[in-house]
Amino acid sequence: MSPAATGGFEVPLIFGAAPFGGQRCLHFLVLYFQLQESQQITPNFTFIIENQTRHPDVLSRKQTRSYQLYSRTTGKHVQILGNKINANGDDGSKYALLVVETETFGSHVRIKGKESGFYICMNKQGKIIGKRNGTNQECVFVEEFLENNYTALVSAKYKGWYLGFNRKGRPKKGSRTAQTQQEVHFMKRSRQGKMEPLGGEFRFTTVTKRTRRARRLKPNPKKN
């Protein structure tokens, strides 16, 4: 049987097949072609997941959060001053308030300064810079949650390169960082003086003469 007749596959020849074994041979050929077809159309799910992780869908739903990033090294906050970024921001500084855009798939984030409008990015030299346009893959980081309640941010494009700052608050090159270094450890914090939402719901009561009288007659447990 020629390769053209078998769809381009080489079919192993079976010698000595008796006439009564024709059905068995046909069954073998059907199974053979099904196996070849399944090997060709089976998708590589690992590749699909990695590709989606590296290149999130621009149409996917995004979540936006606002908070400060407290640096474990400097004891201050990451601030974005246009294309300059450091970790010397005071608590409550307008340049330290960050807008974090989170993709629904994975833990990919884009970090933008609310005041400056610039994004934190890492170029191919590992230098931390601010960019007005944050759609580039260099401006995407992956959150890594550490056991000590800190968070590390590793570049989604340059594997193993982290966002980090030295003791003076200056950015470190990505090639000189590692997850175990304190320079890459951050903690999310709310703005200074910002009140957190209450856990319970408010209950509104109409005040009448009867409710005022009930309050006056209600015993005070502290006097007992």
N, C-alpha and C positions, 0 to 999 in steps of 0.2 A: 504494500500500500504506500503510495507516494506521500511526501509531506504536505503537498497541496490538498490532497483528499482528506487529510486529518487536521486541517486548520493550522499547519505549520509545525505541529508537534511530531516528534519521532516516536512511533508506537512500537513497543517491543513485540517481536514476532514470536508466536507460540507454535512450536513444532509438535507434530505427533498428535494433534487434536483430532479426536474421533468425531464422526458426525453427531453422535448423541451428546457430545460436549460443546456443541455450537452455542447453546444458550448460556453455558458457563463462560465461554470466551466473550460473548457479547456483553454479559454482565461485567466482566473484568474491564472491557474497553470503556463502558459507561462510567465506571468508578474512576478510571484513569483520567478521563477528560474532565470529570467533575473536580478532581484533585488539582489538576493543572489550572482550571479556571478559578478555583477558590484562592490559589496562591497568587494569582494575578490581581484579583479585585479586592483582596483583604486589605483594608486601610491600615496605615501605620499610626495607631492612636498615640503613641509616644511622641511622634513627630508633630501631630496635630496639636497636642497639648503644649509642647515647647514653643511651637510657632505662635499659638494664641497668647502664650505668656509673654513672649518677646515683643509681639506686635498686637496689642489689644485693639479690639474693634472700635473705631472712632464713633460708631453709632451706638455702642453699648451705653447703658445707663451709668451715670457718674454720680458719686456722692461727694458733697463738699462739706468740709469741716474747718473750723477756725480755732487755732490754739497757738501756744508758744512752744518752742523746743528748748528745753533747759539743757545746757551742756554740762556734763559731769566734770569736765576738765576745768573750765573757767568759772563755774558757778553762776554764769549769766546765761543769756539767751541768744539764739541765732537771730541775726537781723540782716535784712536784705536792703542795701543802700544802692539801688540801681544795679550796675554791673559788679559792684563790690559787695562781698559777703563776709561777715565775721561772726564771732560768738561772744561779743562784748555788749550785747543789748541789755538794758535794764528791764526789770519786771514792769510791764505796763507800757513800755515804749511803743509808739505807733509803728516803728520799723520792725519790731519783734513779733508783731501779730501776723501770723501766716495763714494763708488760705490753702488748704490741702485738698486736692482733687484725687479721689480714690476710684479706681476702676473696680467694677463688680467682680471681674474675673481675677482672682489672685489678690496680691497685696501691693499692686503697683500704684504709686502715688506721684503726683506732680505738686511741687511746693512753690507757692507764689507769695510774694510780699503784698499784703493788702494795701499798704500805702504806696509802695514804689511800682507795683504791677509787674515786677521782674520775677522770673523763675530761677530756681537753683538748678544749675546744670554742671556737667563734668565733661570736659573735652578729651580728646584722645591722648593728651599729655597727662591727664589725671588732675588737671587744674580745675578748681571750683570757681565758676563764673556765674554772673547773672545775665539772663537773656529775656528780651521782651516777648519773644515767641517761644512758648514751651511745648510745641507739638513735636519737636525733634526727640528722637529716642535718647539723646544725651541728657535730657531733662526728666527722665523717668527713673525712679528709684523703687527698690523693693524693701518693704518693711520686714525686719527680722526681730522677733520678740525674744528677749533674753531672759534667763532665769532670775536675774537680779532686778526685774521690773523695769529695766531700761530697754530702749529700742535702738536698733542699728539700721542704717539706710545704705544699702549696697546698690551700686549702679546696675541698671537693667541691661545696659549695653556692654559695659566693661566688667566682666565677672571678677569678683574678689576685690573690687575697688570700692571703698566706703567713703561716705561723707564724714569728714573729721576735722577737728580744730586743735591746735596746740595750746599750751598754757597761756599764751598771749592772745588767744582768740583768732589767730590767723589760720586760714584753711590749709590742710595738709594735702599733699599730692596723693591721689588714689593708689598709686603703686606702692606707697609707703604705709599703707593702712592694713589693719587686720581686725577681725571681729573681736578678738580678745583685748584690744587696746581700749583704755578708758577714753581716748580722744574721739572715738566713734560712738560713744554711748550717750543717748539723749533720753529725756523724759518729757512727756506731753503735759503741759500745764495750762490752766485757764488764765485769763488776763487778771491783773491785780485789781482787787475790789469788785470783780464780777460775781454776782450772786448766782449760785447754782439753782436750777429749778427744784421746787419742793416735791417731795415724793408723793404726798397725798393731794386730793382735790380740795378746792375751797368749798365751804358750805355757807350760803348766804341765808340769814335769818331776818325776818321782818320784825323790827322792834315795836312793840305795843306796850300799853299800860300794864297788861297782864304779865308780859315777859320781864318788865322792869321790877314788878312786885315779886316775881318768882326769884329773881336774882338777889333781891334784898333778903328774902326769907331763907335762901339756900345756906345751910351751915358751912362754916369754914373749917376744913379738916385740920388746919394748922393749930386751931385753938384747943383741940381735943388732946 
